[in-house]
Amino acid sequence: MIKLLTLPEDVPTLAPLIRREILYRLLKSPDGWRLAQMAVADSHGHRIAEAINRISQKFHEPLRIEDLASEVHMSVSALHNHFKSVTAMSPLQFQKQLRLQEARRVMISENVDAATAGHRVGYESQSQFNREYSRFFGLPPVRDVKRLREHHLFTTVTR
């Protein structure tokens, strides 16, 4: 799935297939029952799936945990505990990861600068975006995107 970031023309065709394979492998894993539980209506897993969906659809907007907990009919502490047991991160960490991955995708596929990408995914502070991007991907946005483009060019030429 990560490789698709460098092949935007393949995303519409391959992303659904890769998602399906990932889901299949997750369901077959020892903890697959947790994922299956998400499909059961009104379970904690189902409510967390709703929270994940809401964060995923509105990741660029500010996230108020109290509002999210209310929307999925959970207390704030229950939301945090169950969310972390399903995703291994807090709702805010999940949102941050989505924002950073989307910013990276936008910079690569739409050829926009880091400031534009950061703003588009919900960062108000460019320095905060650069700091969090560097921490997450290991390089500042400009250098990371340059490295990914060079790697894509190299793998395209050597195929």
Secondary structure, 3 states (H helix, E strand, C coil): CHHHHHCHHHHHHHHHHHHHHHHHHHHHCCCHHHHHHHCCCCCHHHHHHHHHHHHHHCCCCCCCHHHHHHHCCCCHHHHHHHHHHHHCCCHHHHHHHHHHHHHHHHHHHCCCCHHHHHHHCCCCCHHHHHHHHHHHHCCCHHHHHHHHHHHHHHHHHCC
